Amino acid sequence: MTTIDRSLEFKQRMRNGEVLYGSWIDLVDPCACEIMSELGFDWFLIDTEHGPIDIGTLQNMLIAMRGSSTVPIVRVPWNDQVVIKRTLDVGAMGIVVPLVRTAQDVRDAVSYTKYPSAGVRGCSPRRASSYFLDIQNYLEKANDGIIVIVQIEHIEAVQNLDEILAVPGLDGIFVGPADLSNSMGYFNNPGAPEVQETIAEVIRKGNEAGVCVGVAVGGSIEQIGSWAAKGVQLLPVGGDRRFMMNAATQILDGVKGYVTEHS
């Protein structure tokens, strides 16, 4: 299955209301990305906003995932036409745009992912079209196939949410509790009741509008899993860096405990 056909299939799963399990990716080693992609995740969010991943490294990470069923979605650093174009041209199947605030921000983001006349994306999809071997198929399907998700992580975006959800071409929203809480005056306190009520309202409105909803969540298995019942479809169950740290800590502490007990 080609890159663009896989993203079309994933978008259909989003529309069907499936819970789709993913992971954050911010380690820059393509081998880590390759290993993770063999474990059965539905999607990755590769973080080029806060992670130190440049465009060349991103391409190598996407190459490492070739043949995997995991769909690579890239969080771009900003709502920038050039950055989004290059991200898609190296083979990302979708984008997440951070810190949008208005419907116009979202209209701009959508237009950057689509070829004329639906948008303004420049045409040279290179790796995305298998180095032009699949160019005709890619160009025919790209406007429908690219996954467009924006982050709702500012109170202004919440205030404009009805208009944002109505933007044609928007496939999903992803709530960022940390930045959202900061913008609401609860610095580093996403657990504040008002913040949690706001997140619940965002999820409700997204569900009612038929727009797929994700939330950046953490905690125990039970805490993460409980978000599915709240209407979250794009469910991140952790991240590559955190998985490595947790597993290493658990094994190290266990071995130390065993040695102490048996010495």
N, C-alpha and C positions, 0 to 999 in steps of 0.2 A: 504494500500500500504506500502511495506517495505521501510526502509531507502534508500537502494541502488536503488530501483525502482523509488523512488521519485527524486533522484539526476539524474538518467538517463532521466527522463521526463523533468527535468529542463534544462539539457544539450541540449535536443532537441529543447526546446524553445529558447535557446541561438542561436542554429544553424539556427533557423527559422527567426532570425532577430527581434524578439519581443523586445519592450522596457519593461524592468523588473524593478519594483520599489522596492527600498530597504531602509534600515536604518542602521546606525552605532549603535552598542550596546557596551557600555563600563561601564554601571552600573553593580555592582557585585551581585545585588539581583535577584535571579531567578524569583521572582514574577514579577519584572519589565519586564523581558524578556518574561514571560508568557503572561502578559497583552498586550504587544506590538505585540506578535505573533497572537493575535486574531483580529487584526485590518485590515488585508487584504494585508500586504506587501508580495511581491514575495520572497524576500530574506533578510537576515540579514548579516551584516559583524560584527562578534563578535571580538572585538579587544583585543588580548592578546599580541600585540606588545607594545603599549603605555598604555593600560588599565591594572589595577591591578587584572587581572583574572588568577587564577592558574588552574591547570588541574582538581582538584576536584570541584571547583566552575563551571568551564566550563561544566563538566559532569552534574551537577545539573541544569544548565541553559538549556542544551539540553533536559534533562528529562522534564523540565517544558514546553518545546515546543512540546512534544509528542502529536500527534493528530492534530497539526496545519499544514496548507498547506505551511507555510513559510519555505524556505530552509535555514538552518544554514550553513554559510560559515565562516571560522575562519581565521583571519589574525594572522599567527604565529609570534613569536618574531624574528625568523631568519630562514635562509635556512638550517635547521638542521634536520638530518635524525631521530634522536630520538624524537625530539619535534613533527615533522610531524606524525610519527608513532603513538604516544600516542594521538595526537589530533584526528586522524582518528579512532583509536580504541574506543574512548569514544562516537563516533557517529557523528562527523562532516561530512557533505556531500561534503565539498570541503575546499580548503585552498587558502589563498592569501599569497604569499611570498614577503616580502618587499625587496626593494633596490637591486634587481638583476642588474648586469651590463653586463653580457656576455651570449652568447648562452649556454656555458658550465654550468653557474649557473642555467639556466632554465632546461637543460638536467638533472642536478642533482636533482632539485626539482621534476621533473616528475618521475624520478626513485624512489624517496623516497615514492611516493604514490602508486606504482604498485608492485604487487607480482612477483616473478621470473616466467619466465625468462625475462619478460619485465622490471623488476625493482628489487629493493633490500628490499622492505618492509617486515619486519618480520611478521609472521602469528600468530596472536591471537586477532581477532577483537572484542572480548568481547561484549560490549554494542552495537557496530555497527551491529553485527549479531544477535541482540536480545538475548544476552548471550548464543550464539551458537545454539539457536533454529532454526535460519535461516542461519546456517553456509554455507550450500551447495550453496544456492542461492546467498549469499553474495560473496563467493569466486569466483563463476562463473562470476559475473557481476562487481566486484569491480574495476578491471583494466580499464574497459570502463566507469564506473559510477562516479568515484571520479572526482570532478570539480577542475581543476588546473588553477589558475590565478596568474600572477606575476605582481608586481608593477613596472611601468616605472616611476621612480622618481629620476633618475640621468642622467646627460647628456651623460655619457658613455653608458648607456643602449639605449639612443636615437641613438647614433652613431652606435650601434650594432643591431638596431631594425630589419633590414631585416633578419638577421641570427636568432634572437630571435623568430620572428614570424614563421619561418620555422621549429621550433623544433616540432617533432611529440609528440602528447599528450598534448600540450598546448591548453587550452580552451579559455582563456581570458587574457587581459591585463587591468591593472587599473592604471590610471595616478594619481600621487601624486603631485599636483602643488606646494605645499610648499617646499618639499625637492628638487624638480626639479629646482625651481627658485633659491634656495640656491646654488645648484651645478653649476648653470650658472652664478653666480656672482651677482644675484639680491636678496640679503638676505631679506626674509620676504616680497617679492614683486612679488607674482605670477601673478599680473595684468600687469606686464611689457610687452610691445608689443612683444619683442623677445620671451618671455616665452609663451605667448598666441599663437604666430605663431608656436612655437615648438609643443605645445599641439595639435593644429589643424593638423599638419603634422603627429603626432603619430596616431591620430584618423583616418586620411585618410588611412594611411598604414595598420592599423589594419582592417579597413573595406575592403580594397582591398584584404587582405590576408584571409578574412573570419574568423577572430578571433574576438570574442566578446570584446567590449571596454567599460570600465567604467572610470569615472573621479570623483575624490573627489571634489564635488561642494558645493556651499552654495549660500546664497542670498535670494532674493524674489522668490515667486512662479514662476513669469515670467522668472527670470534669471535661475532658476533651470530647468524649463521645456524647455527652449530654447536649452538646450544641446542635446535633443533628435533629433532635426532637424539637428544637427551638426554631427550625427552619433554615439551618445552614447546610448548603450543599457542598461548597468547596471547603473541605475540612482538612486543615493542616494538622498532622499528627506529631509534628516535631521538625527537626532540621538536622542536616548532616553534622554540623559542628556539635550540636547538643547531644545527638546520638552517640558520637564518639566520646565525648566527655562523660556522659552518663555510664556507658558500658565500661570505659576504662576505670572510672571511679569504683563502680560496683565490683569489678573483678579484683582490682588492687586491694580494696578494703577487705574483700572476702579472703584473699590469699594471706594478707597480713593477719587477719583474725584466726585463720586456720593454723598458721605457723606459731602464733602466740599460744593458742590452745594446746598444741601438741609438742611444745618444746619444753 
